[in-house]
Amino acid sequence: MIVSCGGCARRYNFDLAKLGGRPSARLRCPHCGATITVTAADPGDQTTRLDQDANLLSKSAKVPQGDLSMPTERRLSLAVLQGKDSGRIFLIDKPRMILGRGEADIVLNDTEISRQHACIEIHGSRVVLKDLGSTNGTFVNDVKVSQGEIENRTEFRLGGTRLMLILTEVKGDLETLE
C-alpha cells in the first residue's frame, strides 16, 4: 500500500504484511520526521494520510476576520523561489488574491497545484494564507495548514512551487525593504 506523510507530502510504499496482524503501526517519515500512522486498509483504499493540519497561529490568536483592505505605505508581492515559475515576482494588488493554475489571480505553472489552490487575504497590516480545499495541500515550514497568518519573508509551498511573501515599505518615491 502507499502511505503519504501529512508533514511533507512524500509517498512511501508499505508492505501490509509488516503489520503482523496488528490493526495499525506508527512510522517516522525519513524526510521530515513526522509520525505516520498506518492502518490496515479496506481493499479499495490505496492511500493513508496522516491527519496533520496545523494552524500557524497560537490557540489564543485568531485569523483576522471581516473587512479586507490593502495596507497604506506598503507593497506586497510573492516571489517564486522554486518550481517552473522560479524567479518570477507577482504583485499583490487586491486584498484577496487566489493562487492556482487555472481561474486564479496568480496563475502558477505547476500540475500539482489545484485550479484554485489557495488565497492570500490582506486585513490591513495582517496577511492570511488560506488553503481552498486543494488536492495536495498548502504547506508552511513543511507543515500542512488550512489557514494562518504569514509575515514578511515567510516561505510556503503549493504543489512543487515554493513561494515567499515580501513586504516592501513605500515612502514617496523611495522603497525600503523591511
C-alpha positions in Angstrom: 0.0 0.0 0.0 1.1 3.6 -0.5 1.2 5.9 2.6 1.6 9.6 2.4 3.2 11.9 5.0 1.0 14.7 6.1 4.1 16.8 7.1 5.9 16.9 3.8 3.5 15.0 1.4 6.1 12.4 0.4 4.8 9.0 -0.5 6.2 5.6 0.6 5.4 2.0 -0.3 4.5 0.0 2.8 4.1 -3.8 2.9 0.9 -4.5 4.9 2.4 -7.9 5.9 4.8 -5.9 8.2 1.7 -5.1 10.4 1.9 -8.7 11.6 -1.8 -8.9 12.2 -1.9 -5.7 14.2 -4.6 -3.2 13.2 -2.1 -0.3 12.9 1.5 0.8 13.2 3.3 4.1 13.7 6.2 5.1 11.4 8.6 8.0 11.3 8.9 9.9 8.0 12.6 9.7 7.0 12.4 13.1 5.2 10.7 15.4 7.8 10.4 13.2 10.9 6.6 13.4 11.2 4.7 10.4 12.6 2.7 8.4 10.0 0.0 6.1 11.3 -0.6 3.2 9.0 -3.8 1.2 9.4 -4.9 -2.0 7.7 -6.8 -0.5 4.7 -10.0 -1.5 3.1 -9.4 -3.3 -0.2 -10.4 -0.2 -2.2 -8.3 2.2 -0.1 -4.8 2.7 -1.6 -3.6 5.8 0.4 -3.4 6.6 4.1 -2.7 10.1 5.0 -1.5 11.5 8.3 -4.2 13.7 9.8 -1.9 16.7 10.4 -3.4 20.1 9.8 -1.7 22.9 11.7 -2.8 26.4 12.2 0.1 28.8 12.2 -1.5 31.0 14.9 -1.3 30.1 18.6 -4.6 28.9 20.1 -5.2 32.2 21.7 -4.7 34.2 18.5 -7.4 34.2 15.7 -7.2 34.6 12.0 -8.3 38.1 11.2 -12.0 38.2 10.0 -14.1 40.9 8.4 -13.1 43.7 6.2 -10.3 43.2 3.7 -8.1 46.2 3.0 -4.7 46.9 1.4 -2.1 48.5 3.7 -1.0 52.0 3.2 2.7 52.7 2.5 3.4 49.0 1.9 3.7 47.0 -1.3 3.1 43.2 -1.1 4.4 40.7 -3.5 5.1 36.9 -3.9 8.5 35.7 -5.1 8.7 32.2 -6.6 11.7 30.5 -5.1 11.3 27.0 -6.6 9.3 25.5 -9.4 8.7 26.1 -13.0 8.0 29.8 -12.4 11.2 30.3 -10.3 12.4 33.9 -10.4 9.0 35.4 -11.1 7.6 38.1 -8.8 3.8 38.6 -8.5 2.4 41.9 -7.2 -0.4 41.5 -4.7 -2.7 44.4 -5.8 -6.0 43.3 -4.3 -7.0 42.5 -0.7 -7.9 38.9 -1.8 -6.0 37.1 -4.4 -6.4 33.5 -5.5 -3.4 31.4 -6.3 -3.8 28.4 -8.7 -3.1 27.0 -12.1 -6.4 27.9 -13.7 -9.0 30.5 -12.9 -6.8 32.4 -10.5 -5.4 35.9 -9.9 -1.9 34.5 -9.7 -1.5 31.6 -12.2 1.3 29.2 -11.4 2.7 26.7 -13.9 2.6 23.5 -11.8 0.4 20.4 -12.4 0.5 19.6 -8.6 -1.4 22.8 -7.9 -5.2 22.9 -8.0 -7.0 25.3 -10.3 -8.0 27.4 -7.2 -5.5 26.2 -4.7 -5.1 28.9 -2.0 -5.7 32.6 -1.4 -3.9 35.5 0.2 -6.2 37.8 2.2 -5.0 41.2 3.4 -6.5 42.7 6.5 -4.7 46.0 6.7 -1.2 45.1 8.1 -2.0 41.4 8.5 -1.7 38.8 5.8 -3.5 35.4 5.9 -2.8 32.4 3.7 -5.8 30.0 3.3 -6.0 26.7 1.5 -9.1 26.5 -0.7 -9.7 22.7 -0.3 -6.8 21.9 -2.7 -5.9 18.3 -3.5 -2.3 18.4 -2.5 -2.5 20.9 0.4 -0.7 24.1 1.4 2.5 23.9 3.4 4.2 26.5 5.6 7.6 25.4 7.1 6.8 21.9 5.6 3.6 21.6 7.8 0.3 21.3 6.1 -2.0 24.2 7.0 -5.7 25.1 6.3 -5.1 28.8 7.1 -2.7 31.0 9.1 -1.2 34.4 9.3 2.1 34.9 7.5 4.7 37.6 7.8 7.4 39.2 5.7 9.7 36.6 4.2 7.5 33.6 5.2 8.1 30.7 2.8 5.2 28.4 1.8 4.7 25.6 -0.7 1.8 24.8 -3.1 2.4 21.6 -5.0 6.1 21.7 -6.2 6.2 25.5 -6.1 7.8 27.3 -3.2 6.9 31.0 -2.7 7.9 33.8 -0.3 5.8 36.8 0.9 7.7 40.0 0.5 6.6 43.3 2.2 8.2 46.5 1.0 7.8 49.9 2.7 6.9 52.6 0.2 7.5 56.2 1.2 7.2 58.8 -1.5 9.4 57.8 -4.4 11.7 55.5 -2.4 11.2 51.9 -1.4 12.9 50.3 1.6 12.9 46.6 2.3 11.7 45.6 5.8 
